[in-house]
Amino acid sequence: MADMSSLFRRNATKASRTPQTSKAPQTPTAPQDRHVTLIRKPGCHLCDDAQAVIEKVCGDLGVPWEKKDITQDPQLHDQYWEQIPVVLVDGEQHTFWRVNEERLRKALTE
């Protein structure tokens, strides 16, 4: 069996020779530069609860937000129907089902 440390060194050496084609985008620093998306559906009480938290946090911080209805978008429905409500921050999934106010506020201010 191969020594694990030699495998890590080999992979690290290989990775260091691989040219970087693009840099990762920098995360916005100001809350106003962030964007929150709530993916929901009509008649969903958890979605209503999530929206109330998002309205409060985004309102306090001046963060723009939007809501999207999975019943109007087949792609969103296929991707998220088991998890709604889903909250995205800057296009990345932040949470689903229940939105924690403190966690969302922290994600938008760090």
N, C-alpha and C positions, 0 to 999 in steps of 0.2 A: 504494500500500500504506500502511496506517495506521501511524503511529508507535507502536511497542510500549509506550513509556512512557505514552502517553495511554490505551491500553487498560487497563494496570494501574491507573492513577489512576481511570478510570471504574469498574472493577470494585471497587476499594477504596471509592470513594464510595458505590456501590450497597450494598456489604456493610455499611458503617457506618450506613446508614439502615434496614437490616433489623432489626426488633426481635428480641431474643433471647427465645425462649419458654421455654427451660429451660437450666439450667446443667449442665455435665458433672459426674458424680459424682466426688468426690475419691477418689483412690487411698488405700487403707488404708496406714498407715505402719508399724504394728507387724507383724512376721511372723505373730504369732498371729491377726491379723485377716485374713490372706490365706487363700486356698483353692486347692488344687491338685487337678486331676482328671486321671487317667490313663485314656485311652480305649484299650482293648486287646482282644485276643481270645485264647481258649485255644490253647495249643500254639505260641505265637509267641515265639521266643527273643529277639527284639529287645524285645518287651513285658516279658519277664522281666528283661532288663538294665535297661530304663527303670524298672521298679518298684523294683529294688534301689537305684538312684540316688535316686529319690523318697523311698523309706523312710528312707534315710540323711539326706538334706538336710532333709526335713520333720521327722524325728525330732530332729535337732540343733537346729532352730529352733523347734520346737513348733507347726508349721504343720499344720492339719488337711488331710487329703487323702482322696480316694476313687478307686475304680476303677470303670469302666463297661465292660461287655462289648458290643462292636458286634454280636455274634450275637444278642443279646437285645433290641436296640433298632433297628428299621428306619431311623429318622431318622438316628441316629449312623452306621449302616452306610452309608447313601447319602452322607452328608457326608464321612466319613473313611476309607472302606475302602481307599483307595490309599495312605494316609499312616500307618497305624498302626505303632507306637504314637504317639499324639498326646497332648501334655501341654498342658492349659489352666491358666492362672493367673488366678484371679478371673474365669473364664468366657471369657477371651480366649486364642486359640491362642498358646502360647509356643514350641513346637517340635514336630517329628515325627521319626520313625525313631530317632534317637539323642539321648539326653539328656546334655548336658554339665553335670556337677555344679557347676562354678564359675559357669556362666551362670545356672543355676536358682537357686543360692544368692544371686547378685547381684540377680536379678529379685525375689526375695522379701524382700530387705533394703533395697532402695532406695525 
